[in-house]
Amino acid sequence: MARDPGDPGTREMAFARKRAAKKPSPASRAAANGGERIGYARKSKDEQDLALQVDALKRAGCSHVYVEQVSRAGPRREKKGATELAHALMALRPGDTLVVWRLDRLAGSVSELIRIVTKELKDRGAHFESLTEKIDTSTAAGNMFFQICAVFAEYERNVLIERTHAGLHAARARGRNGGRPRRMTPQDVRKAKAMLADPAVSVGEVAAHFGVSRTTLYNYVGAITPIAKEGS
């Protein structure tokens, strides 16, 4: 189904593709800060009006502002992803700067923020600037800040992995395995089988007695055929 040319998303995609297809001149590649400033604004869970962010980005000299109408934790974000961020990244050329109002508008975690700035923007030869925190990676100080953040993020990740492995090893040494605890003990299973052998006792009653669902009960005891009473 063709998209409406007047749709804002269609216009912004066209702008991004036009910018990506246009080859930068040698002069723009040579100048560290000679590129365009592309803004990116995203609403938070409780924020509906993006005018504050958009106005600040335009005052900062952004020639175009991509607006994400999906919060970072919403179900639409989980389903669709940050499509306008992808368009903004696609529009960047060497020497350009991606500008945000605040750091948390770009990413939902430190690791994601560092990945975007030190990987995706670096691969495009672009810079990053956050207006509120006054961080600009086109400067030596701003670039060093993110390099330090990347080192600490990697260190934190390695420490977490080491602690997890150490905890699992200690648990196994004490005879405990990982995973969810069993809902029914072997003793419960034996009792449940004995109860289900009585035709007067229903499956629902047994499941309620042990506080499990019918499905869980069947997973543990299987199908039990009640023992017919004499004379029946």
N, C-alpha and C positions, 0 to 999 in steps of 0.2 A: 504494500500500500504506500503510495507516494505521500511524502510529508508536505504540509502546507508551506510554501516559500515564505509566508509571513510569520511562521512560527519562530519564536526567539531561538529555540534550540537549533533549527535549521540554519538561521542566519549565522549563529556563532560557529557551527561546524564549517560553514562555507568560509568564514573568516580564518579559522584555524588552518583549513586546507590551503587557502590562498597564501597564507604566511609561510606554511611549510614548503610549498612548491616554489616560492620566490627565493632565488639564490642570493645570499648576502654578498655585498660588494667587498673587495679587499679592504677598503677603508673601515667598514663596520667590523670586519673580523679583527682588524689590528687594534681598534680602540676597545679598551677593556670595558668602559661604561658608555660606549657609543650606540648601543642597541636600544630597542624600545622597551617600555615598561608595561608588562602585562599583569593585570590585577586578578586576584581570585578571592571571592567572598563566599562564605558558607554559613548557613544559619545554625544556631545551636538548638538543643531540644526545646528550650523555652523561648527562644527568640524567633519572632515571626517577621519583623521588619528589618531588612538588610540595608536600609538607607544610610545608617551610620557608617557601616563598612564601605559601601560603594562611594559615598561622598569623600571619605578619607582617602580612598585609593585614587580617586580622580584628582583630588588636591595634590596627591603625591606624584602626579604626572603620568598616570597610567593611560595609555591610548585606548585600551579595551579592558573591560572587567567581565570575567566569567562568574556567573552567580549560580551557586549550588543550592537548590531548594530542598535538599535532603540532609537531615542531621546525621552525624556520624554513627549514631547508635540506633537509628530507626529501621523498621522492617523494609522500607523502600531502599535504603542504602544497602542492606544485606542482599536484596534481590537484584538491584540495578548497578550498584557500585557508584563511585564518584565520577559520573560521566563528564561533567563540566570540567573537573580537574584534568581528566584525560585530554579534553579539547584544549585546555590552556597549555598543557605540556606539549601538545602537538604543534601549537602555534609558535613556540619558542624557537628562536634562531641563535646561533653563536653571538654572544655579546649582549643578549637580551637579559632582562631581570624579571623574575616572578615575584610579585609583591603581594603580601597579605597584611591584614590589619593587625593580627595577633597570631602567635605561633600555633595555638590550638585550633585555629581556623584551617590550617593546612592539613593536619594529621590528628588522628585520635590517640596516638601513642608516641613515645620517644623514639622507639625503633622505626616506626613508619616515617616519622619526621626526618630522621637521619638518612633513611634509605632514599627518600625523595630528593633531599638536598645534596647528599654526597654521591649518589649514584645517578639518578635520572637527570637531574639538572647538570651535573658535571659531564655526563655523556653528551649532553646537548650543547655544552660550552656556555651554559647560561648561569646567571647569578641568582641569589635569593635575598630578599629583604623583608623584614618584619617591622612594621611601623611602630607598634607599641613598645617592643623590646629594643628597638633601635639596633637591630642586627643586620649587617650588610656583608655578604660573603664576597663582594667585589673588593673589600678591603682586607689587608693582611690580618687585622685583629678579628674581624668577623669570620674569616675562613679558619683561623686557628681555633676559634671557639667551637666550631662544628667538628673539627678534627678531634678535639679533646672529648667532646660529647660522644663521638663514635667509638673512641677507645674505651670510655667508661661503660657504654652500652654493651660492647663486646665482653668486657670483663664481668659485668653483672650477669650476662647470659651464661658465661662459662661457670661462674660460681653457682648459679641456680642448677645447672646440669650436674655439677659435681655433688651438690647437696642431695639432689634427687637420687642419684646412683648410690650414694652412701646410705641414705635412708632405706632404700630397697634392700641393699645388702644386709644391713643390720636387722631388718624385719625378717628376711629369709633365715638369718642365723638363729632367730628366736622361734623359727617354725611358722612364721606368718608369711603368706603369699599375698601379692597385690590383687586388686580387683574388688568388686562389691562382695560384702559378706553374704553367706548363704541364708536364704529366707527360712529354710526348714532344715533342722538337724537330722542326722540319721535316726535318732530316737523318735522325732516327729514323724518321719516317713513311716516307720514301723507302726506307730499308733494310727496314722491316717489310713494305712492299708487295712488294719484290723477294723477300723470304723466303717470303711467303705465296703467291707465284706458283708456287713449287716444290711439287708435290703430295706430295713426301716429307716436307715440314715441316708439322707440325700447328700449329693456332692456339695451343694451350697452350704449345708450345715457344717460339713467338715472344713471347708475353706474358711468359713467364718470363725470356726473354733481356733484355727491356727493363724488367723489374721492375714490370709493371703488370698489372691484371686483364684478363680477356677483354673485359669491358664497356668499359673504357678504351681498349683496343686497337681495338675496333670503332668507338668514337666518333671515333677519329683517322683510321683507314684505310678504314673502311667495309667492305663485303663484297668480298672478292677471290676471283675464280675462278681456281684453279690452271691453269697452262698444261699441256695434255696433251702427254706426250712422244711422239715419233715412234715408230710401230710399236705403240703401246699401243692 
